[in-house]
């Protein structure tokens, strides 16, 4: 006699509410008082911040591109030496 197992059957997961200690709730409320107040930004300010962020990303990519181009030039130079 053999027992058959269903293939692909996953064990049932029990859901329960997370247990939060009382000290954690106290520290969470203390952390909220240390935050600076939220200041609503205009759509123009949001777009300007996105532009500045994107400019920083592009500048970083350009720096990476310059270093990669130097590495490529070195490898191409080595290739010409090896082929000669």
N, CA and C atoms as a LAMMPS dump frame, in Angstrom:
ITEM: TIMESTEP
0
ITEM: NUMBER OF ATOMS
252
ITEM: BOX BOUNDS ff ff ff
-5.0000000000000000e+02 5.0000000000000000e+02
-5.0000000000000000e+02 5.0000000000000000e+02
-5.0000000000000000e+02 5.0000000000000000e+02
ITEM: ATOMS id mol type element x y z
1 1 1 N 0.826 -1.172 0
2 1 2 C 0 0 0
3 1 3 C 0.877 1.245 0
4 2 1 N 0.569 2.157 -0.892
5 2 2 C 1.3 3.417 -0.946
6 2 3 C 0.315 4.56 -0.831
7 3 1 N 0.802 5.656 -0.269
8 3 2 C -0.057 6.835 -0.174
9 3 3 C 0.279 7.748 -1.328
10 4 1 N -0.713 8.336 -1.883
11 4 2 C -0.509 9.228 -3.009
12 4 3 C -0.553 10.667 -2.537
13 5 1 N 0.398 11.446 -3.052
14 5 2 C 0.418 12.873 -2.76
15 5 3 C 0.003 13.62 -4.012
16 6 1 N -0.717 14.668 -3.844
17 6 2 C -1.105 15.473 -4.991
18 6 3 C 0.093 16.305 -5.419
19 7 1 N 0.387 16.285 -6.687
20 7 2 C 1.529 17.011 -7.226
21 7 3 C 1.15 18.471 -7.402
22 8 1 N 2.017 19.364 -6.936
23 8 2 C 1.798 20.786 -7.121
24 8 3 C 0.91 21.41 -6.061
25 9 1 N 0.462 20.637 -5.114
26 9 2 C -0.383 21.202 -4.072
27 9 3 C 0.497 21.939 -3.073
28 10 1 N 0.186 23.165 -2.858
29 10 2 C 0.959 23.974 -1.921
30 10 3 C 0.297 23.923 -0.557
31 11 1 N 1.078 23.95 0.504
32 11 2 C 0.466 23.969 1.829
33 11 3 C -0.295 25.271 2.042
34 12 1 N -1.364 25.17 2.776
35 12 2 C -2.183 26.357 3.008
36 12 3 C -1.481 27.267 3.998
37 13 1 N -1.457 28.529 3.667
38 13 2 C -0.839 29.507 4.554
39 13 3 C -1.913 30.113 5.43
40 14 1 N -1.632 30.173 6.702
41 14 2 C -2.59 30.789 7.608
42 14 3 C -2.264 32.259 7.729
43 15 1 N -3.281 33.05 7.706
44 15 2 C -3.073 34.485 7.83
45 15 3 C -3.421 34.897 9.244
46 16 1 N -2.549 35.664 9.822
47 16 2 C -2.813 36.183 11.152
48 16 3 C -2.313 37.61 11.2
49 17 1 N -2.895 38.365 12.069
50 17 2 C -2.499 39.757 12.212
51 17 3 C -1.119 39.814 12.846
52 18 1 N -0.253 40.72 12.368
53 18 2 C 1.076 40.815 12.963
54 18 3 C 0.977 41.313 14.4
55 19 1 N 1.794 40.753 15.23
56 19 2 C 1.795 41.127 16.639
57 19 3 C 2.78 42.267 16.821
58 20 1 N 2.294 43.387 17.343
59 20 2 C 3.123 44.566 17.551
60 20 3 C 3.259 44.788 19.045
61 21 1 N 4.488 44.769 19.553
62 21 2 C 4.656 45.029 20.977
63 21 3 C 4.261 46.463 21.32
64 22 1 N 3.88 46.69 22.55
65 22 2 C 3.447 48.013 22.985
66 22 3 C 4.573 49.023 22.863
67 23 1 N 5.815 48.605 23.088
68 23 2 C 6.937 49.54 23.013
69 23 3 C 7.171 50.013 21.58
70 24 1 N 6.859 49.163 20.59
71 24 2 C 7.043 49.554 19.192
72 24 3 C 6.062 50.646 18.804
73 25 1 N 4.838 50.582 19.3
74 25 2 C 3.859 51.612 18.958
75 25 3 C 4.237 52.951 19.58
76 26 1 N 4.851 52.917 20.744
77 26 2 C 5.281 54.152 21.389
78 26 3 C 6.411 54.783 20.595
79 27 1 N 7.38 53.96 20.146
80 27 2 C 8.497 54.51 19.391
81 27 3 C 8.036 55.006 18.022
82 28 1 N 7.005 54.392 17.455
83 28 2 C 6.498 54.837 16.161
84 28 3 C 5.874 56.218 16.281
85 29 1 N 5.16 56.477 17.369
86 29 2 C 4.563 57.799 17.534
87 29 3 C 5.631 58.831 17.84
88 30 1 N 6.69 58.433 18.516
89 30 2 C 7.776 59.368 18.814
90 30 3 C 8.517 59.734 17.532
91 31 1 N 8.629 58.789 16.609
92 31 2 C 9.33 59.055 15.36
93 31 3 C 8.549 60.038 14.496
94 32 1 N 7.229 60.007 14.576
95 32 2 C 6.433 60.901 13.745
96 32 3 C 6.552 62.349 14.208
97 33 1 N 6.821 62.573 15.476
98 33 2 C 6.947 63.951 15.952
99 33 3 C 8.28 64.567 15.542
100 34 1 N 9.285 63.73 15.241
101 34 2 C 10.595 64.227 14.83
102 34 3 C 10.639 64.598 13.357
103 35 1 N 9.629 64.239 12.616
104 35 2 C 9.619 64.527 11.188
105 35 3 C 9.316 65.993 10.935
106 36 1 N 9.853 66.476 9.821
107 36 2 C 9.515 67.844 9.457
108 36 3 C 8.122 67.853 8.815
109 37 1 N 7.406 68.939 8.918
110 37 2 C 6.041 68.976 8.383
111 37 3 C 6.035 68.877 6.856
112 38 1 N 4.979 68.27 6.345
113 38 2 C 4.834 68.096 4.906
114 38 3 C 4.41 69.422 4.294
115 39 1 N 5.129 69.826 3.236
116 39 2 C 4.808 71.065 2.53
117 39 3 C 4.371 70.676 1.127
118 40 1 N 3.181 71.094 0.766
119 40 2 C 2.651 70.765 -0.552
120 40 3 C 3.449 71.5 -1.617
121 41 1 N 3.838 70.759 -2.673
122 41 2 C 4.616 71.352 -3.758
123 41 3 C 3.7 71.586 -4.953
124 42 1 N 4.013 72.616 -5.7
125 42 2 C 3.241 72.887 -6.91
126 42 3 C 3.69 71.922 -8.002
127 43 1 N 2.839 71.692 -9.005
128 43 2 C 3.233 70.817 -10.108
129 43 3 C 4.51 71.303 -10.809
130 44 1 N 4.691 72.612 -10.868
131 44 2 C 5.889 73.167 -11.511
132 44 3 C 7.126 72.781 -10.71
133 45 1 N 7.059 72.873 -9.4
134 45 2 C 8.2 72.521 -8.553
135 45 3 C 8.535 71.039 -8.674
136 46 1 N 7.513 70.211 -8.783
137 46 2 C 7.727 68.773 -8.931
138 46 3 C 8.444 68.477 -10.236
139 47 1 N 8.004 69.087 -11.323
140 47 2 C 8.628 68.861 -12.625
141 47 3 C 10.068 69.371 -12.622
142 48 1 N 10.296 70.525 -12.007
143 48 2 C 11.658 71.057 -11.937
144 48 3 C 12.582 70.132 -11.146
145 49 1 N 12.087 69.546 -10.062
146 49 2 C 12.883 68.589 -9.299
147 49 3 C 13.18 67.347 -10.119
148 50 1 N 12.203 66.888 -10.904
149 50 2 C 12.421 65.725 -11.767
150 50 3 C 13.474 66.019 -12.824
151 51 1 N 13.466 67.241 -13.349
152 51 2 C 14.459 67.631 -14.352
153 51 3 C 15.852 67.608 -13.742
154 52 1 N 15.999 68.167 -12.545
155 52 2 C 17.3 68.186 -11.875
156 52 3 C 17.771 66.759 -11.596
157 53 1 N 16.862 65.907 -11.139
158 53 2 C 17.198 64.517 -10.854
159 53 3 C 17.655 63.807 -12.12
160 54 1 N 16.948 64.028 -13.219
161 54 2 C 17.304 63.382 -14.481
162 54 3 C 18.632 63.893 -15.009
163 55 1 N 18.908 65.192 -14.825
164 55 2 C 20.189 65.745 -15.249
165 55 3 C 21.341 65.094 -14.494
166 56 1 N 21.151 64.839 -13.19
167 56 2 C 22.18 64.163 -12.403
168 56 3 C 22.404 62.742 -12.898
169 57 1 N 21.321 62.058 -13.221
170 57 2 C 21.432 60.683 -13.728
171 57 3 C 22.186 60.667 -15.045
172 58 1 N 21.851 61.595 -15.94
173 58 2 C 22.492 61.656 -17.254
174 58 3 C 23.967 62.014 -17.102
175 59 1 N 24.283 62.928 -16.193
176 59 2 C 25.682 63.303 -15.971
177 59 3 C 26.485 62.099 -15.489
178 60 1 N 25.899 61.314 -14.616
179 60 2 C 26.564 60.092 -14.15
180 60 3 C 26.771 59.099 -15.271
181 61 1 N 25.771 58.973 -16.126
182 61 2 C 25.891 58.054 -17.261
183 61 3 C 26.955 58.527 -18.237
184 62 1 N 27.053 59.838 -18.429
185 62 2 C 28.086 60.367 -19.326
186 62 3 C 29.479 60.071 -18.775
187 63 1 N 29.646 60.222 -17.475
188 63 2 C 30.938 59.918 -16.858
189 63 3 C 31.266 58.436 -17.038
190 64 1 N 30.268 57.576 -16.856
191 64 2 C 30.478 56.144 -17.065
192 64 3 C 30.811 55.85 -18.525
193 65 1 N 30.137 56.542 -19.431
194 65 2 C 30.376 56.346 -20.855
195 65 3 C 31.804 56.725 -21.224
196 66 1 N 32.306 57.824 -20.677
197 66 2 C 33.674 58.26 -20.969
198 66 3 C 34.661 57.19 -20.517
199 67 1 N 34.466 56.654 -19.314
200 67 2 C 35.394 55.633 -18.824
201 67 3 C 35.288 54.356 -19.644
202 68 1 N 34.087 53.997 -20.06
203 68 2 C 33.91 52.796 -20.894
204 68 3 C 34.536 52.982 -22.272
205 69 1 N 34.44 54.208 -22.819
206 69 2 C 35.059 54.471 -24.117
207 69 3 C 36.58 54.378 -24.025
208 70 1 N 37.148 54.848 -22.909
209 70 2 C 38.598 54.724 -22.703
210 70 3 C 39 53.258 -22.647
211 71 1 N 38.225 52.456 -21.923
212 71 2 C 38.512 51.028 -21.821
213 71 3 C 38.409 50.366 -23.19
214 72 1 N 37.416 50.746 -23.975
215 72 2 C 37.254 50.195 -25.317
216 72 3 C 38.433 50.568 -26.197
217 73 1 N 38.887 51.805 -26.097
218 73 2 C 40.029 52.239 -26.887
219 73 3 C 41.28 51.424 -26.534
220 74 1 N 41.485 51.167 -25.25
221 74 2 C 42.623 50.356 -24.816
222 74 3 C 42.531 48.953 -25.396
223 75 1 N 41.34 48.368 -25.332
224 75 2 C 41.161 47.013 -25.846
225 75 3 C 41.343 46.955 -27.36
226 76 1 N 40.855 47.98 -28.059
227 76 2 C 41.032 48.011 -29.514
228 76 3 C 42.517 48.141 -29.866
229 77 1 N 43.251 48.942 -29.089
230 77 2 C 44.677 49.093 -29.299
231 77 3 C 45.378 47.754 -29.077
232 78 1 N 44.987 47.035 -28.034
233 78 2 C 45.561 45.723 -27.769
234 78 3 C 45.211 44.731 -28.87
235 79 1 N 44.031 44.861 -29.427
236 79 2 C 43.599 43.981 -30.52
237 79 3 C 44.471 44.188 -31.746
238 80 1 N 44.751 45.464 -32.087
239 80 2 C 45.601 45.749 -33.253
240 80 3 C 47.007 45.215 -33.038
241 81 1 N 47.519 45.278 -31.806
242 81 2 C 48.855 44.755 -31.501
243 81 3 C 48.861 43.239 -31.65
244 82 1 N 47.801 42.594 -31.167
245 82 2 C 47.734 41.133 -31.244
246 82 3 C 47.554 40.637 -32.683
247 83 1 N 46.849 41.383 -33.491
248 83 2 C 46.604 40.973 -34.867
249 83 3 C 47.83 41.223 -35.756
250 84 1 N 48.709 42.125 -35.334
251 84 2 C 49.872 42.433 -36.147
252 84 3 C 50.947 41.399 -36.052
